[in-house]
Amino acid sequence: MQIDWPSIQSGSADTLHGTTVDISGWMIPLDPQADTVDYFLLSADEPCCGGCVPRNPLTSIEVQMAAPLAPQAEALALRGRLLRLLDDPAGWRYRLVDALPIEGPQAPQRRFSRRAFLASGAALGLTACAPGHFAGYTESHDETAQTAQTAQTAQTAQSAQPETAPRWQAPPGTLTIDMHSHGGRVIVSRDPAIGARRPFIPLAAPMRAGGMNVICLAIVTDTTVTRVADNRKRFEAWREPQLGELYALGQVEFQRARQLIEREQLQVVTDTASLSALGPLGPCAIISAEGADFLEGQVDRVDEAYTKHQLRHLQLTHYRVNELGDIQTEPPVHSGLTDTGVQVVRRCNALGIVVDVAHGTYDLVKRAADTSTKPLVLSHSALATRPGARSRLITPDHARVIAGTGGVIGVWPSSGTFRDLHAMAEGVKRMADVVGVEHVGLGTDMLGFISPPVFRSYKQLPDLASALLLAGFSQAEVGAILGGNYRRVFDASVG
């Protein structure tokens, strides 16, 4: 049956849960580098540019195709089974599954403008009409001004740069490492019963194409109890988990990571020896968890994850104030790291697991630094002079605590923070000026953003390396930033 967008926006389509429906709209691919896509957003309105993900989830629905479809320049009509989503963490209310394109008079006749369609390809995220909003980041006035200044700096740099950008020549023995990635669409998001079967997307091929050797492949285990807040600018916890719920979700996520690794034929790195042996040979993964919520406060589960799932990188908190400590995006409850958090840090040190304090408050980071006998990492963030009350950005003092442990801060490619790769490289330089180049790394948060970031595919790694050279880093320093610094921390922490 044919449905219209008012029924989606009003919620009257709830009664059609599980029904096969026809609906028309405009495609917004979330994987713009692919020749075909099997997952995208269908929007009620023609987007003003290719980088614009709808801010109002009631004006779009998720689509999972029965077969891959090439990105469409025209509006299209689809037929599929409509699912009602309850408390979806990204805010979506409906999903169309097993969808197929249909022909007929019901298809809208308006087309994308050529400019908008081109922007939805290689330029996605660079032509967005407003700074992007993504999980956990709310711009303060200071940060908005910083973003505008960064954009102007980037435009000036681009106009002044030479026609032939410098090329990075990786020093012998260099490994490139992404400190934080959800590549391949590893996360079981939203409804685990459906999300666990969500199709993977290519991971090994873009890693090879761009020269990315190793990624910290991060599962997430709070998705069933977090959602986008009313202001649509950050995630928040909306209910308490049931006993055993997040542990069970963790088992599903670890299994999905294993399936992705097998599908993409990645090598799993578990120690210094395997990093040295396997890293140069082909795409590799370090098993990581973003948030220790699956522990549910039980420290012995760190041992289980280490042995059973080969966990070697653990981020203590994510988007809920858990048993381990406070987070940047919510008011503090524990005054930082809890006693249980202290025990988890010590257990990670003893077993050989990198401790990641991303998302944690400044007080959490300070206590973790006082506790840990190994270097800490803060895998994905950026500097701000005065971060907002619920911002994911960090102050120079926050960064210096990490550096004081011998650790590394990963700079991320958020389009809410940086206008393009050149601006991101300047952001890396600002971080290096504060803590020293030996304490800066790369944390792409691949496929973890709501609004498209400025680094969207590992194929862009050579471009980022060139931008870092233009920012004034030497060939050796670029190698340290793109992997060498994290490798040092991994060797010291895991052994």
Secondary structure, DSSP 8 states (H G I E B T S, - for coil): -B--HHHHHHSGGGGGTT-EEEEEEEEEES-TT-SSEEEEEEESS--SSTT---SSGGGEEEEEEEEEE---SB-EEEEEEEEE-SS-TT---EEEEEEEEE-STTS---B--HHHHHHTTTTTTTS-SS----TT----HHHHHHHHHHHHHHHHHHHHS-SS-------TT---EEEEE-TTT----S-HHHHTT------HHHHHHHT--EEEEEEES-GGGEEE-TTSSSEEE-S---TTHHHHHHHHHHHHHHHHHHHHT-EE--SHHHHHHHTTTS-EEEEEEESSGGGTT-THHHHHHHHHS---EEES--SS-BTTB-BTTS--SSSSB-HHHHHHHHHHHHHT-EEE-TTB-HHHHHHHHHH-SS-EEEEEE-B-SS--TT-S-B-HHHHHHHHHTT-EEEE---TTT-SSHHHHHHHHHHHHHHH-GGGEEE---BT--SS--S---GGGHHHHHHHHHHTT--HHHHHIIIIIHHHHHHHHHH-
